[in-house]
Amino acid sequence: MHAASWIADWWAWSLPSTLQATVLLGLAWIADRLLVRRVWPQLLILFWLLALARFFLPPDLGSPWSVSTALGEPTLAAAKLAPGAGVMVSCFAVWLAGLTTVLGLRCVRRARLRARVELAMPTRAWLAALQRASRTIGSRRLPRIGELDGLATPAVMGLFRPILLLPRGSFARRPSRRDEHALLHELAHLKRGDLWCDELGSLLRAVLWFHPLAWIAVDRLHALSELQCDQTVARALGSEAPAYRDTLVLAARPLLARPAPGALRAFLGTPSSIVVRIERLERAATRSLALARGVSAAVAFVLAACVLPMAPRAIDLRAQARQVFAAERRGEPQSCFTLQAAAMVLAADSTPQPSDR
């Protein structure tokens, strides 16, 4: 009995929150498509993160400044259409099975990838190049070095003890300027903590495995963080940033058809993302990181106060519930669902309020 009650609460939270998040994810997708070449990637990341956060916030969260109540009200109404206990238990079982499967498959893929990695001692030339890149990017310590068959460009993996992976056979030659730029990019990922963000994204995919827009959101967060990483490298290089852009162009040409495995943070990603990265690097890097962060914080505050709270105010809900019963008394037919929802709203707030008089 206790489990059934808990599953009912899970349904009452999950259904409206999912519907509300779907609306916001759709808006984030539109904003991303329209603005990806016009605004800082920090802002687009913010849109996607806030939309994903809607999955985990109370569906009846309201705000006096909200401008999205018209979108949130139908989702709350739809959530009142609760199915039978058996259906809810079945839905929960399916969701739990999907969560377990996605997490299990990721663990298997990661274990297989780690089994293919061979730790290596870099040559003196490669160690010097890595140390120069570390000083340029401001990294505190060097990662472990490994080699991986089939890898086209350097990549990083691992959370607590990260590994910088190089294509097998790299130590047989001296590192070029292109290699040093790739090392800069990978060390920037480690400094920024992008591998931890990837891990969080994988967890979100597992929890929200049933929602295609959630998968798209995680993919876009990964791609946008590549733009941020490029900005970090460009700032570190200063006047040499155009050479980094040229490296990306030259490296992309033969490797567009050979993306790195999905579990890695590689210097080159998908062909479409490479094109956007090159276009963004043709422009001057944002001179003030503090400005970008300040604007992003201000936008986050406005969206959190005016968009994320999608539920109508309690007084509005009571007024709508009274209108439903007034229409019923006038002889206007009302559905059983509408009457039940209105009764639940009034029953949830039976204490008279001064504003109701």
N, C-alpha and C positions, 0 to 999 in steps of 0.2 A: 504493500500500500504506500509506504514511504517512497519507494522508487517511482511508482506511478505518479505521485504528486510532484516529485522532482522533475520528471520528464515533462509533465504538463507545464511547469514553470519554464523549463528549457524551451519548449515550443512557444510559449507566450512572449519570451524574450527574442528568440532567434528569428521567428517569422517576420515581425514588423521591422526589426533591425536590418534583416537581410533585404527587405523591400526598400527601406530607406537608403541603405548603402548602394543598392543597385542604381537608384536615381542619381546619387552623387558620383558614382563611378562613371556613369554615362556622361555626366557633365564634365568630369575630369578628362575623359577621353576626348571630348570635343575640344576642350581648352588646349589639350596637348597637341592635337592635330593642327590647330590654328596658330599656336604660339611657339611651337618648338624651335623655330628659327628666329624668334623675335624677342624672347624674354630670357632671363637667367634660368638655368636648369634648376636652381634652388627653388624657384617658385613653382615649377611644374611638379617637382618632387613633393612639395608641400600639398598641392592639390590632391595627388594620389594618396599621400599618407592620411590626410584628413578623411578622404572618402573611405579608406580601409578602416580607419578608426571608428566609423559609424557602425560597423558590425559589432563592436564590443561595448558600445555605450547604451545606456537604458533607452528603449524606444520611446518612452514618454518624457524624455528630457525636453524641457521647454525653456524659452528665454523671452523676456519682454521685447528684445530687439530682433527676434527671429523674422526672417523674410521667406522662410521655406515651409511655413506651416501648411500652406496650400498643397505642397507636395507630400508632407508627412501625414496629414489627416487621413487620406484614403488608405495609407498603409496601416494605420492603427485600426481603422474600420475593418480592413481585410483580416487582421489578426484575430478579430472576434469570432471568425468562422472556424472555431476549433473543431477538428474531426474527433472521432471516437478515440478512446484510450488505446485500442489496439493499433490504430493507424499511427498514432504518435509514437508508440513503442517501436513499431516497424521502421518508421523514419529515423528514429534515433539509432537503431541497430545498423541501418544502412550507412548513416553518417559515420558512426564509429568504425565500421568495417572499412570505409573509404579512407578515413584518417590513418588507421593502422596500416593499410596497404601502401599508401603514399610514403609514409615514414619508413616502412620496411624496405621499399624499393630504393629509396635514397640511401639508406644505410648500406644496402648491398652494393649499389653502384660506387659509393665512396670507398668501401672496403676493397673492391676490385681495382679501383684506380690507385689506391695506396699500395696495393701489392705489385703494381707495375712500376712504381717509383723506385729509383735506385739512388741513394744518397751518394754524393761525390765530393771530392776535395778539389776546389777550383785551382787552376794554374795561377801562377803569380800575376800574369797579365789580366786574367779575369778578376782576380781578387782586387787588384788595383782599380779596375774599372768599377767594381761594385762599391769600393770604398769612396771613390769620387762621387758616384751617384748618391750614396748615402749622405755625404756631406752636403751636396747640392740641395737635396730634398729636405734635409734636416732630420733624418732618421737617427734614432738613438742607438740601435744595434742592428747587426746584420742577421738576416734569416739563415736557416740552413739551406744548403744547395743540393739539388737533385737533378737527375736526368730522366726523361720520359720519352719512350719511342712514340713516333707519330705526332709529336708536338711541333707545330709550325713556328710558334713564337714563344718567348718567355711567358710564364704564368706563375701565379701564386696559389697556394692552398694551405689549409690548416688554420685553426683558431689560436690555440695556446702556444703551439710551437710551429709557426708557419714555415713553409718550404718554398723557396724560389726554384721553380722548375725551368730547365733549359732543354732545348731539343738535343737528343742524343748526338754526340759527335761535336758539340760546340767547342769543347776544350781543345780540340785538335787544331784550332786556328786562333788567331788573335782577335779580340773583340773590336768591332768597327764602331764608328760613331752611331750608326743605327742601333747596334746592340746596346750602347750606353743609354740611348734615349728609351729603349724598351725597358732597361733596368730601372731608369728613373720612374717610368710609368708604374711598374710593379711595386716599387718601394713606396710610391705615393699611395697606392691602394692599401698597403699595410699601415702606413702612417695615419690615413684617414679612417681606418677601421671598417673598410668596405666588406671584408670577409665576415665580420659580425653582422653587418646588414644583410648579406647574402643568406646567412644562417636564419635570421629572422624572417626573411622572405620565403625561405623553404618551409619554415614552420607555418607561416600564413597560408601557403599553398596547400599544406596538408590539412589544416583546419577548415579551409574554405575550398576544398577540392571540387566541390559540386558547382562552383560558380566560375564560369569562364572569364568574366570580367576581372575577378581577383587574380587569375593567372596572368591576364594581360597587364594588370597593374604591377605585379611583381617584375615582369619582363621590362616594363617601361622604367621602373625604378632602377633596375640594373643598367639599362642603357643610359639613363640620365646621369647616373653616378659616374659613368665613363666620361661624360662631358665635363663633370666637375673635376675628375681626376686629370683630364687634359688641362683644365684651367690651372690646377695646382702646379703641374709641371711647367706650364708656360710662365707662371709667376716666378717660379724658382729659376728658370733660365733667363728671364729678363729679355735682353736684346737678342739672345740666341733662340728665342721662341720660334721664329720662322723656320729655322733648321729642323726643329722638332716636327713642325707641320709637314715639311718636305719628307722627313723620314716616314711619317704615317702614310703619305701618298705613295711613296716608293714601295713600302712594305705591303701595302694593301693590294697592289696590282696582281702579284702572282698568288696571293693567299686568300682571295675573296671566296674561293670555293672550298677552303679548308678551315672552317671555324674550329676553335678549341672545344674540348669536351665541356658540357654544361656545368660540371662541378668546379670548373676552374675560372679564375680571373685572368684572362689572357690579354696581351697587348692589343690584339685585333679581335673584334667581335663579329657580329653579323654584317653582311655587306651594306644593308640599309643604314645601320648605325655608323659605319665607317664614313659614309658619305656625309652624314650630318656632322660628325666630329671634324672632318676636314673643313666643311663650310664654316663651322664655328671658330676654328683656329685661324681662318683667314681674317677674322676681325681681331681687334685688339682685346686682350684679356681684360676683364673687369679690374680697374685699377684699385678700387677700394673694396676689399673683402668685407670690411665692417659695414659698408653701405648695403651690400647685397644681403648680409645677415640681418641688418636693421630693418630693411624693407620686408624681408621674409617674415621676421617676427611680428611686424605690424599687420601684415596680411593674415598671418596665422591667428592673431588675436581677433581680427574682424570676422574671419570665417568661423572661428570657434564660437563666437558670440551670436552671429547672425545667420549661419547656415546649418551648422551641425545640430543645434536644437530644433527639431522638426515637429514637435508635438504642439498643438494649440494650447493656450493657457487654460488652466482649470476652469476659470470663470467662463471662457468661451465654450468649453465642452458642456458645462451645466446649462448654459443658455441654449445650445443646440438640442440637448436632451429634452428640455422643457418645450421647445418648439415641436419636437416629434410628438409628444403627448398632446399638445394643443391641437396639432393637425389631426390626430386620431379622434379627439373629442369633436372636432368639426365634421367628422365623417369622411375625412380623406384617408384612403387605405394606406397602411404602413406595413412593411414586411415584418415578419416575426423577428428576423435578425436585427432590424433597426430598432424595434421596440425593446428587445433584450439588451442591446448595447446601450440604449438610453437609460434603461433601468439600472444597469450596472454602474453607469457614470453617476447617477443620482444617489445610488446606494453607497458608493465609495466616499461620498462627501455629504453625509446626512446632517452635519453640524451647520446651522445657519451662519451665513457670512454677511457682514455689514454691506458688502457691495452687492449682495443679491436682493436687497430690499428696494 
